[in-house]
Every structure is written in structure tokens, then in C-alpha cells.
Amino acid sequence: MLPRRTFIAAGIAAGIVAALHPAWGKDAAAALKPIVTPVLQTSTTIIGQPIAYPAGEAEVTAAIVTIPPGGQTGWHVHAVPLFGYMLQGELTVDYGAKGTHTYRSGEALMEAMNWPHNGMNKGTVPVRILTVYAGAKGIATAEPVAHQP
């Protein structure tokens, strides 16, 4: 065990260093603060629709959707707002008359609401998407629909 005076001397030395170099103390405090990196801020969906929340008792659902290479979601619609964050791979989504869009790893999106679309994994690795649905109890997060032209 070190003598008490060693701890006192170390404390005095640290105080002198901090007084001579105040930025060092600030850098240490800054290193402990969380870093917030926005990934998406929007009031519209990917196809320009205003985001509208359903009536009823709020219910948030979060899931990771995995689509194997060559797989697809099938044509479907969402009656609730859906935030997605691409964790892995590339997903090409066909929005019919609204065109197609390819989402890549690290990108975020607000999915179309009440608009038929089909997601396809045309790549060689599984697509993984973190999805967060801002819905209401009793309302499905997705519903299948007939194929769209």
C-alpha cells in the first residue's frame, strides 16, 4: 500500500495540471457525454405522404425483419407509420406507380402508408431491417394485398 502522502501529492499534481491545462479537464468530461447522431427527421413518408397516426390506444411494435437473398416481402400495405433502419444488405422496394427505391445498410426510412409495395432482396446477403411501428391496439402493422401493376 502506498503512503498517504503519495495520494496527496498525486492529487496536488492533478490539480496543477488541470489549472495549467483547463481544456484537458473539459475533454475528459466531454468524452463521457452521449453522442447523438440523427438518422432521420421527417413529417412525410418515402412517397411524400404526411405521417398520420391511427386513432385508438397507442401501441408501439419493434421488430427485426430478415429477408434472405432472393426473398421478398410480398405486396402489402401499412395502415400505421413505420420507421425502418437498414442494418444489413440492400432492399429494393417497388411502389408501383410511385416507382422503386433501393435502401442500403445504414439508411433510415419512413415507409409508405396505405400504399401497396413489395420489398425484394436482390443481393447475396440477408437483408436485416430494424422496424418500429407507431400503431394502435387492434390495427395490424402490415396487411397483404393483391399484386400491383
LOMI-307332 format. One line per 2 residues: number of its first residue (from 0); for each residue y, x, z of C-alpha. Coordinates in steps of 0.001 Angstrom, whole numbers. Example, Ala and Ser with C-alpha at 12.3 -4.5 7.8 and 13.67 -1.06 7.14 Angstrom:
BEGIN
0) -4500,12300,7800 | -1060,13670,7140 $
//
This chain:
BEGIN
0) 0,0,0 | 3458,1320,-902 $
2) 6057,1781,1821 | 8664,-951,2263 $
4) 11451,1397,1177 | 9772,1742,-2253 $
6) 10102,-2008,-2812 | 13724,-1948,-1614 $
8) 14545,978,-3925 | 12895,-802,-6853 $
10) 14923,-3948,-6118 | 18186,-1982,-5977 $
12) 17325,-203,-9237 | 16581,-3537,-10953 $
14) 19912,-4902,-9708 | 21804,-1885,-11051 $
16) 20075,-2158,-14433 | 20879,-5883,-14625 $
18) 24516,-5200,-13689 | 24835,-2458,-16307 $
20) 22985,-4439,-18979 | 23529,-8177,-18277 $
22) 22078,-9115,-21670 | 18665,-7837,-20539 $
24) 18534,-10475,-17820 | 19598,-13165,-20299 $
26) 16971,-12095,-22821 | 14267,-12361,-20186 $
28) 15412,-15887,-19245 | 15657,-16897,-22918 $
30) 12106,-15690,-23551 | 10830,-18273,-21063 $
32) 12543,-21261,-22683 | 10609,-23506,-25083 $
34) 11332,-23176,-28785 | 11779,-26480,-30599 $
36) 11099,-26367,-34337 | 11749,-29705,-36055 $
38) 9140,-30650,-38655 | 10586,-33990,-39809 $
40) 13568,-36230,-39150 | 13868,-39294,-41365 $
42) 14561,-43002,-41394 | 12599,-43664,-44591 $
44) 9027,-43301,-45839 | 7928,-40893,-48577 $
46) 8715,-43546,-51202 | 12138,-44400,-49783 $
48) 11322,-47491,-47708 | 13227,-47970,-44437 $
50) 10912,-47402,-41473 | 10203,-50734,-39747 $
52) 8228,-51131,-36547 | 5903,-54120,-36160 $
54) 6584,-56877,-33670 | 4354,-57145,-30625 $
56) 3172,-54916,-27809 | 3633,-51280,-28856 $
58) 546,-49162,-29361 | 559,-45534,-30499 $
60) -2595,-44123,-32073 | -3062,-40417,-32832 $
62) -5981,-39032,-34814 | -7017,-36057,-36893 $
64) -8177,-37183,-40320 | -10534,-34793,-42128 $
66) -11257,-35183,-45850 | -13909,-32908,-47370 $
68) -13354,-31132,-50712 | -13719,-33719,-53473 $
70) -13285,-36582,-51000 | -10669,-39288,-50936 $
72) -9281,-41939,-48613 | -9800,-44848,-50981 $
74) -6968,-47208,-51854 | -5371,-48580,-48700 $
76) -2104,-49680,-47058 | -490,-49119,-43670 $
78) 1338,-52017,-42005 | 2719,-49648,-39355 $
80) 4764,-46420,-39509 | 2548,-43365,-39926 $
82) 3715,-39809,-39266 | 1426,-37147,-40690 $
84) 1341,-33390,-40253 | -823,-31325,-42589 $
86) -2933,-28962,-40507 | -5078,-27580,-43339 $
88) -5546,-27858,-47085 | -3740,-29841,-49764 $
90) -3793,-33599,-50226 | -2671,-35310,-53426 $
92) -1636,-38920,-52840 | -1411,-41393,-55722 $
94) 1224,-44065,-55065 | 577,-45923,-58335 $
96) 3891,-46909,-59929 | 5731,-44665,-57424 $
98) 3978,-41505,-58707 | 1967,-38848,-56881 $
100) 2824,-36306,-54233 | 909,-33256,-53020 $
102) 1167,-32356,-49341 | 345,-28834,-48194 $
104) -574,-27238,-44875 | 2465,-27120,-42565 $
106) 4248,-30080,-44181 | 5135,-33344,-42445 $
108) 5487,-36831,-43918 | 6277,-40447,-43153 $
110) 3687,-42369,-45147 | 4433,-45411,-47312 $
112) 4169,-48777,-45584 | 2548,-51831,-47181 $
114) 2272,-49882,-50442 | -1174,-49130,-51919 $
116) -2034,-45443,-52162 | -5063,-43141,-52363 $
118) -5302,-39605,-50957 | -7513,-37075,-52748 $
120) -8665,-33613,-51693 | -8804,-31700,-54992 $
122) -9135,-28343,-53191 | -12016,-26224,-51937 $
124) -11395,-26533,-48179 | -11364,-29616,-45952 $
126) -8009,-31346,-45546 | -7064,-31906,-41896 $
128) -4121,-34147,-41044 | -2727,-34997,-37617 $
130) -1755,-38666,-37922 | 367,-40648,-35471 $
132) 637,-44406,-36000 | 3521,-46258,-34281 $
134) 1883,-49671,-34292 | 1282,-52715,-32149 $
136) -1814,-54101,-30442 | -3927,-56122,-32841 $
138) -2446,-54580,-36001 | -4743,-52252,-37966 $
140) -3473,-48747,-38698 | -4873,-48973,-42247 $
142) -6449,-51654,-44420 | -8430,-51102,-47648 $
144) -7083,-52703,-50833 | -8306,-53056,-54408 $
146) -7818,-50094,-56769 | -4313,-49913,-58164 $
148) -3336,-49014,-61740 $
//
